[in-house]
Amino acid sequence: MAKIGKLRTRKHTVVLNRSKGGDAGIAFFLIIMGVFMFLPMLYTILQSLKPLDELWAYPPKFYVVSPTLKNFKDLFRLMNTSWVPFSRYIFNTVVISVTGTFGNLALSALAAYVLSKLHFPGKKWMFKLIVLSLMFNAVVAGIANFIIMSALGWVDTYFAVIIPAWGSTLGLYLMKQYMDSSVSDAVLESARLDGAKEVRIFWSIALPMVKPACLTLIVESFKNLWNYGSTIYIYSEELKTFNYAIGQIIAGGVVRSGAAAASTVVMMIVPIVVFVVSQSQIIETMASSGMKD
Amino acid sequence: MSAKATAAEQVVKRPVNRRDMNKFQWTIHEMKRNWVAYVMLAPYYLIFLTFTIIPVFVSLFMSFTDFNMLETPNFLLFQNYTRLFVDDDIFIIAVQNTMIFAAITGPVSYIMSFLVAWFINELSPKIRALVTLVFYAPNLAGSVYLIWQVAFSADSYGYVNGLLLYLDMIDTPVDWFHNASYVMPLCIVVALWTSLGTSFLAFIAGLQGMDRSLFEAGAVDGVKNRWQELWYITLPSMKPMLLFGAIQAITGSFGFGGIVTALAGFPSVDYAAHTITHHLDDYGGARFEIGYASAIATVLFIIMIGANGLVNKLLSKLGQ
């Protein structure tokens, strides 16, 4: 299979006309944009490595003269002084992010398959409702949401964060659109002729075809849940999240500006790792299966 | 009806003829036949109904009342809406600012997301993954945009002020995020910096999932260069993902506000960066005038629906 994939791509580049000027222009655009995107990220990392006197130096420097890990040490020391053990906040965030993300993926993929590939009365307006609801402001809807949560007795439990994530409209819309564009009806049809059940067709045919969209959904959902720091639904200290606890630590003013710089880096490491792992999965899929036909 | 019938319906022998039934009977018949679809859809849809649709409908209803969480609400009919457009000067400012934000950040982030995704599509997978990370990182890394506050900090320790003072371009440090003429452009730049998000990833995934044989067929049919290929082949086949990206760009740009609050505080100086979302948070979150806030949300909702309709119309012209 890998061979076929390669052959096809090679043929593809031979057939299609790619002007040198266009390539150069695109490379130039990407480099300029890349620098604009990367410099603030680099600055964030450099800030976290600066000792306090360099953070408050005049004139301020972009680069760091004597890099130190003191800010990270300070941050971890401050973590140990927290009210409940800091590992508890991390545990909460991990539970919420992992269960929320996988539930979201499972339910969205299943529902997206139905809305994209099956035909039944009510399908059109069911999908229309989902698209429309994406455009309604969450803050205002949040008030009614809170009432529903209290009626269910879910306020101040993990459920209040996890279950709504399972019904995320964004994830569903993404999966549905990807199924529309990348899963061919003909393949599903032949499976149906062979007598396969819908659930099985979904699981062994449609789902592998939408792997890139699944990985995108995982990254996106994980990112949102990992950064969840609201205390609207969760107010017990032992259920609060990592992001919230970090926010409390760095709210300590100028003395903690070093720890604050370090905390931004700490917060972004895990989503970036999740993203890199998912990207390597995509690369692997592309290499092993070639392209669909 | 028969035009829509899929091969599945042709294969399964229908026990009764469509012509023998009225519309209602036919619907019931079709529902029974497709019960698996409803079962598969149910887990998602029940959660969606409970935590999205019911709250939205409750909010729409509340926009016609003076609900404030304390007193029994009274039915006001359109009073909230007339108050918004007639009596609330700050709302008008908010609408203007939102329109400016949306008109710039919406199209720019949308087109940028697609172009970058398309440009990097033909790179080797490893390099593509690296470039994707560089472009996506500002969006991925949570509150990392606060670095702009550090760089543009109001005192001379801020990088930009320090640099400009050093170069003698200014005499005193500029309070960038509390200056009515700088706050808006700066927030737009930061918004664009973080704007390569879900739709960017979705475009990349969509481009990778495209059928390669389409390009080969196109080349045989006389597609001369990559731009023609983009217009006649890539864009039309990417339409589902483009629709997804459009919603993202619309909700992101019209619902813009979080970054402004984090960087410039609330309310922003002279309401120079006050958006509809801020106005809504103010009444809904701080003053508990839920009825009024719901009316603001409804107006925003209608604006977004309009924008989405417009984008759909434009997208239907692709490849023609």
Chai-1 contact restraints between the chains, C-beta under 6 A:
chainA,res_idxA,chainB,res_idxB,connection_type,confidence,min_distance_angstrom,max_distance_angstrom,comment,restraint_id
A,R8,B,R212,contact,1.0,0.0,6.0,A-B,restraint_1
A,H12,B,R212,contact,1.0,0.0,6.0,A-B,restraint_2
A,V15,B,E216,contact,1.0,0.0,6.0,A-B,restraint_3
A,V15,B,A219,contact,1.0,0.0,6.0,A-B,restraint_4
A,L16,B,A219,contact,1.0,0.0,6.0,A-B,restraint_5
A,N17,B,N225,contact,1.0,0.0,6.0,A-B,restraint_6
A,I26,B,F119,contact,1.0,0.0,6.0,A-B,restraint_7
A,L30,B,F119,contact,1.0,0.0,6.0,A-B,restraint_8
A,G34,B,V134,contact,1.0,0.0,6.0,A-B,restraint_9
A,M37,B,V134,contact,1.0,0.0,6.0,A-B,restraint_10
A,M37,B,F135,contact,1.0,0.0,6.0,A-B,restraint_11
A,F38,B,V134,contact,1.0,0.0,6.0,A-B,restraint_12
A,P40,B,I147,contact,1.0,0.0,6.0,A-B,restraint_13
A,M41,B,A137,contact,1.0,0.0,6.0,A-B,restraint_14
A,Y43,B,I147,contact,1.0,0.0,6.0,A-B,restraint_15
A,T44,B,V144,contact,1.0,0.0,6.0,A-B,restraint_16
A,T44,B,I147,contact,1.0,0.0,6.0,A-B,restraint_17
A,W56,B,Y157,contact,1.0,0.0,6.0,A-B,restraint_18
A,Y58,B,S156,contact,1.0,0.0,6.0,A-B,restraint_19
A,P59,B,G162,contact,1.0,0.0,6.0,A-B,restraint_20
A,P59,B,Y166,contact,1.0,0.0,6.0,A-B,restraint_21
A,P60,B,Y157,contact,1.0,0.0,6.0,A-B,restraint_22
A,P60,B,Y159,contact,1.0,0.0,6.0,A-B,restraint_23
A,P60,B,G162,contact,1.0,0.0,6.0,A-B,restraint_24
A,L107,B,P43,contact,1.0,0.0,6.0,A-B,restraint_25
A,L107,B,Y44,contact,1.0,0.0,6.0,A-B,restraint_26
A,L110,B,M40,contact,1.0,0.0,6.0,A-B,restraint_27
A,A111,B,L41,contact,1.0,0.0,6.0,A-B,restraint_28
A,A111,B,Y44,contact,1.0,0.0,6.0,A-B,restraint_29
A,V114,B,A37,contact,1.0,0.0,6.0,A-B,restraint_30
A,V114,B,M40,contact,1.0,0.0,6.0,A-B,restraint_31
A,V114,B,L41,contact,1.0,0.0,6.0,A-B,restraint_32
A,L118,B,A37,contact,1.0,0.0,6.0,A-B,restraint_33
A,H119,B,T6,contact,1.0,0.0,6.0,A-B,restraint_34
A,F120,B,N34,contact,1.0,0.0,6.0,A-B,restraint_35
A,F120,B,A37,contact,1.0,0.0,6.0,A-B,restraint_36
A,P121,B,T27,contact,1.0,0.0,6.0,A-B,restraint_37
A,P121,B,E30,contact,1.0,0.0,6.0,A-B,restraint_38
A,P121,B,M31,contact,1.0,0.0,6.0,A-B,restraint_39
A,S133,B,T52,contact,1.0,0.0,6.0,A-B,restraint_40
A,S133,B,V56,contact,1.0,0.0,6.0,A-B,restraint_41
A,L134,B,I247,contact,1.0,0.0,6.0,A-B,restraint_42
A,M135,B,T251,contact,1.0,0.0,6.0,A-B,restraint_43
A,M135,B,F301,contact,1.0,0.0,6.0,A-B,restraint_44
A,M135,B,M304,contact,1.0,0.0,6.0,A-B,restraint_45
A,F136,B,V56,contact,1.0,0.0,6.0,A-B,restraint_46
A,F136,B,F301,contact,1.0,0.0,6.0,A-B,restraint_47
A,N137,B,A297,contact,1.0,0.0,6.0,A-B,restraint_48
A,N137,B,L300,contact,1.0,0.0,6.0,A-B,restraint_49
A,V139,B,D281,contact,1.0,0.0,6.0,A-B,restraint_50
A,V139,B,G284,contact,1.0,0.0,6.0,A-B,restraint_51
A,V140,B,S59,contact,1.0,0.0,6.0,A-B,restraint_52
A,V140,B,G284,contact,1.0,0.0,6.0,A-B,restraint_53
A,V140,B,A293,contact,1.0,0.0,6.0,A-B,restraint_54
A,V140,B,S294,contact,1.0,0.0,6.0,A-B,restraint_55
A,V140,B,A297,contact,1.0,0.0,6.0,A-B,restraint_56
A,A141,B,P55,contact,1.0,0.0,6.0,A-B,restraint_57
A,A141,B,V56,contact,1.0,0.0,6.0,A-B,restraint_58
A,A141,B,S59,contact,1.0,0.0,6.0,A-B,restraint_59
A,I143,B,I290,contact,1.0,0.0,6.0,A-B,restraint_60
A,A144,B,P55,contact,1.0,0.0,6.0,A-B,restraint_61
A,A144,B,V58,contact,1.0,0.0,6.0,A-B,restraint_62
A,N145,B,P55,contact,1.0,0.0,6.0,A-B,restraint_63
A,P164,B,F51,contact,1.0,0.0,6.0,A-B,restraint_64
A,W166,B,I47,contact,1.0,0.0,6.0,A-B,restraint_65
A,G167,B,I47,contact,1.0,0.0,6.0,A-B,restraint_66
A,G167,B,F48,contact,1.0,0.0,6.0,A-B,restraint_67
A,G167,B,F51,contact,1.0,0.0,6.0,A-B,restraint_68
A,Y173,B,F244,contact,1.0,0.0,6.0,A-B,restraint_69
A,L174,B,A202,contact,1.0,0.0,6.0,A-B,restraint_70
A,L174,B,F244,contact,1.0,0.0,6.0,A-B,restraint_71
A,Q177,B,P240,contact,1.0,0.0,6.0,A-B,restraint_72
A,Q177,B,M241,contact,1.0,0.0,6.0,A-B,restraint_73
A,Q177,B,F244,contact,1.0,0.0,6.0,A-B,restraint_74
A,D180,B,P240,contact,1.0,0.0,6.0,A-B,restraint_75
A,S181,B,P240,contact,1.0,0.0,6.0,A-B,restraint_76
A,S182,B,G209,contact,1.0,0.0,6.0,A-B,restraint_77
A,E189,B,A7,contact,1.0,0.0,6.0,A-B,restraint_78
A,R192,B,A8,contact,1.0,0.0,6.0,A-B,restraint_79
A,E198,B,V36,contact,1.0,0.0,6.0,A-B,restraint_80
A,P212,B,A205,contact,1.0,0.0,6.0,A-B,restraint_81
A,P212,B,Q208,contact,1.0,0.0,6.0,A-B,restraint_82
A,A213,B,A205,contact,1.0,0.0,6.0,A-B,restraint_83
A,T216,B,L201,contact,1.0,0.0,6.0,A-B,restraint_84
A,T216,B,A202,contact,1.0,0.0,6.0,A-B,restraint_85
A,T216,B,A205,contact,1.0,0.0,6.0,A-B,restraint_86
A,E220,B,T198,contact,1.0,0.0,6.0,A-B,restraint_87
A,K223,B,L140,contact,1.0,0.0,6.0,A-B,restraint_88
A,N227,B,G142,contact,1.0,0.0,6.0,A-B,restraint_89
A,T264,B,V144,contact,1.0,0.0,6.0,A-B,restraint_90
A,M267,B,G142,contact,1.0,0.0,6.0,A-B,restraint_91
A,M268,B,A141,contact,1.0,0.0,6.0,A-B,restraint_92
A,M268,B,G142,contact,1.0,0.0,6.0,A-B,restraint_93
A,M268,B,V144,contact,1.0,0.0,6.0,A-B,restraint_94
A,P271,B,L140,contact,1.0,0.0,6.0,A-B,restraint_95
A,F275,B,L140,contact,1.0,0.0,6.0,A-B,restraint_96
A,Q279,B,A129,contact,1.0,0.0,6.0,A-B,restraint_97
A,I283,B,P125,contact,1.0,0.0,6.0,A-B,restraint_98
A,M286,B,P125,contact,1.0,0.0,6.0,A-B,restraint_99
A,M291,B,R212,contact,1.0,0.0,6.0,A-B,restraint_100
